[in-house]
């Protein structure tokens, strides 16, 4: 009941804030902004048997009108943007840094790779990608587009890159938009597509996967790092206690924001388990090798991979 009340508070705050005009914080590097309206889902409309009834989706453990979720999620990440890395440290016990390093090593980009990093606003994956190319290959031609729906997150990433040799070079660019509709990114234009700890927050995961497939070149690789399902019952019980008792409390202490952390924990539990998500990747057209995923830390997180062949 407490978690439902917290999310209802977050929902009300978000609806109120979403009525105000949005602003992009000033920065030396301009951000491209497109406001798209995602097409209606035929399957969702068929499931809506009552005329006039709003289609609903989940926001954590709460059901909300489908057209509200994007605003709610944007508010969560607007709230946590300045402390996002600390948030990931809290949620993973700091292990997320090792997961991300392994994620990039698994991608193993070659010289000149063009990467689209979706939901990558703070630049954490993008930085690792460029560092890997430089340190492994001595390559300064690799390029990454950091794509995110939230301008607050993008501003954190831009600020981070000002302190690196990649600042004001063609190796990194930032773009604001919706992962469900990458209309300004051409077909067959990217060598790799990454999304880390972001896809579970999207309203229509199937649309995200189809867009990823479209923008990748033949032979291109899709990779997703996401919190996942722990199968071991003993570890799962400990993980649940940590998730629902410790993480929201730490969110209150670290960021003075229990509600956003409560949503993030609940969103993990609503995301499809590994095998189900691997099937969704296949259904989007990707070819997967073996089971299609690698569990990390007993399945607390997983790396999913697919190729456009």
N, C-alpha and C positions, 0 to 999 in steps of 0.2 A: 504493500500500500504506500509505503514511504517513497519507493522509487517511482510509482505511478504519479504521485503528487508532485514530485520533483520535475518529472517530464512535462506534466501539465503546466507547471509554472514556466518552464522553458518555452513551451509552445505559445503560451500567451504573450511572453515577452517578445518572442520572435515575430508573431503576427503584428504586434504593435510597431516594432522596429521596421518591418518590411513595408509599412505604409509610407515611410520617409524616403526621400530620394536618395539613391546610392551615390557614394563619392569614392573616387580613387585617390588615395593619398599621393601628394606630390612626390616625384622622384625624377632623377636625372635621366633615367631610361624610361621612355614611355611604354605603357602596356596597351596592347591591342585588346579591345573589348567588343564582344559581340553578344547581344542578347537574343537567344533563340527560344522558340517555343517548340518543345519536342512534339513530334506527331503522336496522335492518339494510338494506343495499342488496340489492335483488332481483338486480340484474345481477351484483353481486359474488358472491352466493351461487351463481348459475348458473355463474360462472367457476370456482368452487371445486369441481372435479370429484372430488377425493379426500375421502371422508367423514372428518370429524374434523380435517381440515387447516385451520390458521388462515389466514384471508385476509391477504395482505400488501400493503403499500404502500411508497412510497419515503420515506426520511428522508435527504435529500441523495442521495448515490449508493448508499446502503445500503438494503436491503430489511428491513423490520421488520414484526412483526404489526400489523395495522391498528389494533387497539385500544391500541397503545402510542404511536402517533404524537402524539396530543394531549398526553400526559405529556412526551414528549421535547421537543416544541416549546415547551411552557410552561416547561420548565427552561432552554432556550436564552434565552428572553426574561426569565426571572427573573435569569439571569446578567448580561444586558447592559442591563437597564432603566435603571440609574443612569447609564450612558454611551451611551444610545441615540442621542442627537443626534450625539455624537462618532463613533459607529459609522457613521451615515449619511454623515457628512462623509468618513470614511475610504473607505467603499465607493463613493462617487460623486465623490470629489475636491471635495466641497463643493457640487457642482452641484445636489444634491437640493433645496436651498433655492430655487433658481430654478425647478426643475420644479414644486415645490409652489405657488409663487406663480402660475405659469402655469396650474396645475391649477384653482385657485380662480377665476382670471379666466375660464377656459373654462366653469366651472360658472355663473358670473355670477348668483349668487343675488339674488333680488328681496326687497324689504322683507317681513318676516314669514315668511320661509322656515323650515320645520322640517326640520332635517338630522339624519340618523342617520349618524354617522361610526364605521364598524366597524374594528376593529383600530387604533383611534385613541388608545390609552391615554395616550400622553404629551401629547396635546392639541395637537400641532403643526398639524394640519389644522383642528381646531376653532377655534384661535386666529386663524388666517388667515381663516377663514370669518366670524367675528364682526367682525374688524377690517375686512374688505372691506365688510360690510353697513353698518357704522358710518361708514366713511370715504367710501364711494361714495354711500350713500343717506341718511346721517344717521339710520340705523335702529337702534333699541334693542329691537325686538320679535322679531328673528330668534332662533331657539332651536336648540341643538345637543345631542344626546345622544351622549356619548362612550362607545362600547361596546367592550369588550375582554375576552378570556378570561383575561388575566393580571392579577392584583391588583397585582403589583409595578409594572407599566406604568401602571396607573390611578393609583397613588399619586404617581408622577412627574408625571402630568398635573394632579392635584389641587393638588399643591404649586406647580406653575407658575401655576395660575390664582389662587392666593392673592395674587399680586403684580399682579393686573389689576383693572380696574373691573368685570369680569364676575363676580368672586367673590361668593358669597352672593346671586346674582340668579337669576331663573328662566331666564336665557338659556343656562345650561350645566348639564348634569347628567351623572352618571357611572353606568354600569351594567356589571356583570360578567356574562358569559355566552358562549355558543358561537354563532358566526356561522351554524352549520348549523341552528340551532334557535332562532329569535327568538320563542318562544311567548308571551312577555309583551309583545310589541309588536303592537298590533292591525293587522288588515288595513287597507290604504288609509289609512294615518295619517301618512306622511312625504312631504314634497315632494321631497326629494333623499336619496340614499344614496351615501356615499363610502367607499372603502377604499383606502388607500395603503400599498404595500409590505407587505401582509398576506395577500392571498388565496392566494399561492403556498404559505403555510404551513398551509393548511387541508387536512384529510384528504379531504373530498368537495367539490370546487369546485362541482360541479353543484348540490348542496344549498344552498350559500351563495347562488348566483345565483337559485335558485327562491325562497328566503326574501326576498332583496332585492326581487324582483318582487312578492311578496305584500304586503310592508309599504308599498310605494310607492303613493301616490294615482294615479289615472288622470292621465296627463300628467307624472308624476314622472320624475325622471332618475337613472339609475345611472351612477356614474363610478368608474373604477378607475385608479390610478396604480401601475405595477408595473415592476420590472426586466424586460427583454425580450431579444429575440434580435437581435444585430448581423449583418446580411447581408453587408456589405462584408468580403471575406476578409482584407484587410490590417489593417483596423481590428479585426476580430474576433480576429486573432492577437495583436495588442497588448493587447486587452482581456482575453484569456485569461491572458496572462502577468501582467497587473496583478491579475486576480482570484485566481489560484491561487498566485502567488508572493508578491505584495505584501500583499494584504488579510489573510490569516491571520497573517502576520508582524506587521503593524501591530496586529492584534487582540491578539497576545501582548504587544506593547510598550505599547499604550494601555490595555488592559483586563485584561492578564494572563490571557487566555482565547483561545487559538488555536482550540480545538475548536468553540466556538460560531460563530466567524467562518468556519471551514471549512464548517460546515453551511450557513450563510447563502449562501455562494458557490455551493455545490453545488445548493441549492434553486432558485436562479435558473436553472440549466441544465436542471433537471427540469420547469420550468414550460412550458406549451404556448407555441409561438411565436404571433405576433400574429394571423395569419389563423385559426389553430385556436381561439384563445381568443375571437376575435370571433364565430366560429360557435357556440361554447358559449353566449355571451350571447344570440344569436338563438334558440337552441334553448330557452332558459329563458323565452322569450316576448317579449323586448325587441325594439323596432324600432330599427335602427341607421341612421345616415345615412352614405352613401358606404361606405367600407371599414370604418368602425366604430372606427377608432383613429388616433392621431397619434403617429408616432415622435418621440422626443426624443433629441438627441445621438447621431445615427446608429443609433438603435434600442437604445441601452443601456437606455432606459426607454421606456414608451409609455403614453399615456392612452387608455383604452377608454371608450366611452360608449354608452348605450342608453336609450330612452324606453319607458315603459309607456303604450301607446296603445290 
